[in-house]
Amino acid sequence: MPAQETTLQPTMIASGEAETGGVLTIDLAAIAANWKRLYGMTVPVECAAAVKADAYGCGIGRVVPALKKVGCRTFFVADIAEGRHVRAVAPGAVIYVLNGLMPNTAPAFADANLRPVINSMMELAEWDTFVATNKWQGGAALHVDTGMNRLGLTPEESVAIAPRVKAEGHGFKLLMSHFACAEIPDHPMNDRQIRLFREIRILFRGVPSSLANSAGIFLGGTAHCDLVRPGIALFGGNPIPGQKNVMHPVVELKGRITQVRQVKKGDAVGYGASWTAARPTRLAIVAAGYADGYFRSAGAAKGKAPANVIIGGKQCPLIGRISMDLLAADVTDLPNGVARRGELATLIGGDIGVDELGAACGTIGYEVLTNLGKRYHRNYRD
């Protein structure tokens, strides 16, 4: 007789957090509180929100409704795809696309009711043609470069365009520029850009203007213009590095301990045998690595201190190289039993904020946030 086929039912296991190596908690109430704090610093100036890079890694689909609920009505994104995502969760919002008008994309802006940020004369010519042909009245922003030398029209080009604002239906909804050094309050570039932008604003009288990002807000009223557009500060990053962070922390990241093991004095740990135990050492192996956005540079290297994680309320140094899915922490000095299989180690949270982790990795909090991986189980707190 032929062998009887048997269908095996899948084993039922715990869902959600237990199935993932890490848990990322995003505090929507903290994001809303950060926006309200910045709005309070700039009122009656409008306070918008930069939610590019999927709301700095925190999720457009959850962040934008939380900001909309507390009064934010204007959002800045990087590209059309992000703009469509914001439009889906904030139907009545004003949405600007910072990277501007790519060739032949004007119909997509109209389809999603997005406003391009015009960054060059070539973009302006293409946008003008589309508007004239299709009678589109959705408007656009005009970006003037005042010193960043990245995107934007030159001041001379803006002067040449300025007479257009005398015509009815000129289509410019916003005049904007971008600080290069606002996070360094006493940098001479700040005053130079403020003065140059003020001169250009006079030529575009009647068009709302915007210069200040998160750090620019803290430069005071001369930088605020008609609209401020914070980004990193909304998500708990320090807008003025080197000074006390006055923003609420937003993200907490924890990785699950998969194993606790002993290594003998003289034993090497991790790829390349780059770390050798100087004493009998107890390790906690945590299920997070560079595939999750936890930087490889967080590990110990010659002449560099490693990042720490928090286990049992104590900071424990990482040892060896960070691998794709795992990292190792030295828990020798913790009491036995504190670091246990299945428990969670704090990678971001407490005394380890996104800026602190960024500094330990030789980067900045922006990069930490925008690299947070998709494998983590996400909890939203509101």
N, C-alpha and C positions, 0 to 999 in steps of 0.2 A: 504494500500500500504506500502511496506517496506520503511523505512527511506532512503532518498537520501544521498549518501556519498559525502562529499565535501573534495577536496584536497586543503589544505591551502598552499599557496606559502610562503616560509620563508621571514621574514622581512629583507630588505636590510639594513645593518649597515656598518659603516666605518670599513675598514680593517686595518691590521697592528698594529700600535702603539696603536690605540684607543681600541683595543680588549684585550690588555694585561695590567697587573698591573704595569709593569716596562719596561724601555727602556735601553738597554745596548749598548753603542756606543764604538766601537773598532777602534782605529786610526792606520790603517795599515802603513800610512806614518811615524808615530812616531816609530813603530817597525822597519821599514827599516832604519830610521835615527839612532836609537839606535845601530843597527848592524853595520852601517857604522862608528859610533863613536868608537865602540870597535875594529873594524878592523883597524881603523886608529891608535889606541893605540898599536897594536901588529904587524903590517906589518913589515917584510914579512911573518910572521907566518900566517898560514891559520886560518881563523875564521869560525868555524862551528856554529850550533845552536841546542840547546836542545829544542825539541818541544813535549816532553812527556806530558801526561795528557791533550791531545787535545790542544796542544800549550798553556799550562798553562791556560786552560779554554777559550782561545780566538778563537779556531777553526783552526785545521790543514788545512782544505780545503781552507781557505783564507790566513792564515799566511804564509804557506810554499811557495806558488807562489810569495807572496810579497817579501820574503827573497831571493828567487831564482832570482828574477828580478834584485836585486841589487848586486848579485854576490855570494851569499851563495850556496855552492855546497855539503856540508856534513851536515847530520842531525842525531841527537840522539833521540831515542824513548825508551819507557819502554818495550814494548812487540811486538809480531808479528803483532797483529791487527793494532796497531798504525803504524807499519812499512808499512803494505799494504796500509794504508790510505795515507801516505807520497808518496809511490811509485806511486799511482794513479795520484797525482797532480804534481809530479816531477820525470818523467820517468828516467832521466839520473843521478839522485842524488846518492851519496854514503850514505847508511843508516845503522847505527849501532843500535843494540837492546841491551840496557843496562842490562836488567834482565837475559840475557844469554840464554843458551840452556836448555829448559825444556826437559824431557825425550821424545824421539821419535818425536821431532819436526824438526829435521835437514832438511827433505825434504821440509818443509814449507819455510825455509830460502832460499833454492835454488829456489823454485817456484817463490818467490817474489823478488829474488836477494837482499837479506838482509844479513848483516854481524852480526853474534852473537858476543857479548862480552863474552869471555870465562872467567868464574869466579871461576873455580875449576878444579882439576885434573880429576875428574869424567866427567865433561863436556868436557874437552879436549879429553879424551879417546873416548867418544861417537862421537865427531866431527871428530876426526882422522879416525875412522872406516867408517863414512859416506863419507868423502872425498876420502879415498882410494878406496872404493867400487864403487863410482859413478863418480870418476875423476872430482870432483867439484873444480873449481878454483876461487870461489867467495871471498874467504878469510875471516878472522875473526880478531877481536881485542883480545888482551891478557890483562886482568886486574890484576894488582898486588896491593895487599893491603899494604899501607905504614903507616897505623895508624888509619884508620876509623874503622876497625874491623867490617865490614858489609859484603861486597862481595869481592871476589878477592883471587888469589893465595897468599900464604905466600912468603916473599922474598926468603926463602930457596928453595921453589918449583920453583920459577922463575929462580934461579941460576941453578938448575938441568935441566931446559928446555932450557936454553940459547944456548947450543951448536947446537941446531937444526937450528939456523939462518944461519949456515955455509952451510947448504944444499940448493940446488936450489929448489924452489917451496915449501918453508917451510910454506907458507900460512898466516903468520902474517902480517897484513896490518897496525896494530897500536898497540903500547904498551901504556897502560894508567893506571892512578891511580886517586885518588880523595881526595881533601883536606877535612879535618875534621873541621878546624877552620879558614878558609880563611877570613871570615867576621870580624874577630878580628885581624887586621893587625899585632899587636905586640905579638900575641900568640906564644909561643916557638914551638908548634907543627908544625907551618908552615915551619920554617927553618929545623926542623928535617925531615919532609916529603920531602922537596926539596932536601936535601942532600942524603937521602936514594934512592929517585927515580933517582937522577943523577948517583949513583953507579950502579943501575940496568940497566939504559939506556946504559951505556958503554958496558955491556954484550950483548945488543941487537943492536949493531951498524948496521946502515942501515935500521932499522925499525923506521918509524915516531913515535913520542911520544906525549902524551897529559896528562897534569895534571890540568890545570887551568879551573875552572868554572867561573861564573860571578865575584865573589869576588876575585878569584885567579888572574884574569887579573890585578887587581889593586895592586897586590903585586910586580909587576915589571917583568923585562925581565927574571930573573932566574926561574920564574914560568911558562913562556910561552911555552917553548919547541918548538914543531913543529906545534901544533894545539891547539887552545883554543876552549872551548865549552860553551859559555854563555847560560844561561837560563833566570832566573828571571830578569836580567838587560834589556833584550830585551823587556820585557813586562812592563817596567816602575818601577819595584821594586828597592829599594835602595840596591846596592850590598855591601855597607859598612854602616850598621846601625850606627846611632849616628853621621854620617857626612852628609854634604849636599848632597842630591841626584842629581847627574849630568845627570841622564837619563830623557828622555822625558816621561811624563805621557801617558799612552796608553788607559786606560779604563775610561769611565764615566758611572755611573749607576744612573738612576733616577726612583723613584717610584711615582705612581699616587696617589694623595690625593682623597680618596673616600668619606670623610665626615669631616666636621668641627663641633665640638660640645662643649658645655659648661659643666663643672662639678662644683659643689659647693664645698666650703671649707669642708674638712672632707670626701668627697667622695673618694672611692677607684677606681683604674683603672687596668684592666687586670686580667689575671689568678692569683689566689692565693692572690688577693687583696694586692699585695706586695708594692704598691705605693699609698699613700694617699695625696690628695691635701691639701697643707698648705694655700692656698688662692683660691679664685674663679679662675678657670683655663680654658683656651681655648685650645682644642686639635685638631690636624690634624691627622686623621687616614690614614695611607699610605698602599697601597696594595703591601707589600713585607714582607716576613718573613723567617723563617728558612728553609722552603721548597724551597726557592729560593736561599739558600746559604748565607742568611744574618743571622749571628750567633745569637743564643738565648742569648749568653753572652754579646751582645751589650747593653742590657737593664741595668737599674739601679739595683744595689744590695747593700746589707749592706757593707759599707766601700769601695765602688767602684763607681767611676763616670761613667755615661753612655756615650755611643757614641753620636755624634751629627749628625744631617742632616742639609742641607742648604735649607732654604725656603725664598724667597724674598731677597736673598743675605746675609742672617743672619744665623748663626749657632744656631740651636734649639736643646735642649737636648731631648733624648728619655726618656720616662717614662713608668713604668710598665714593664712587661715581653714581650719579642718578642714572638709572636705566629706563627703558621705555615704559615699564609698568610697575616698577618697584623702587623703593629707596630704603636705606638702612639708617637707623638712629641708635646712638649709644645710650643705653638705659642702665648702665652698670651702677650708677650712683642712686638709682631709684630703689626703694624697698622692694624686696621680692614680692611678686604677685601684683604689683601696680600695673606693669605693662603685661597685658594678657591677649592671647589670640581672640580676635573678634572685637576688641575694644577699639575706640577711635582715637587717633592722634590728631591734634589741631595743627594744621599747616598754615592757615590764615585765621587770625582771631586773637583776642586778648592783646598781649603786648606785641604780637606779630601782625601788623597791618600790611596792606598791599604795598605801601611805600617802603616799609622795613624789609619785606621780602624782596622787593625790587632792588633795594640797595645791596642786599646780601648776594644777589645774583648779578650785580653789575649792570642793572637796567633800571627802569622806572615803573611806578605803579600802573601807569597806562598799559604797559606791555603785559604786566601780570594779569590785570583784569581781562584784557581782550584775548588772552590765550587760555582762559579757563576752559577746560575740555568738556566735550559733550558726553563723556562716559559717566560723569558724576550723577548721582541721583540728586535732583534739585528740589529743595523745599523753598517755598515762598512764604514769607512771614508778613502779614499785614494786619 
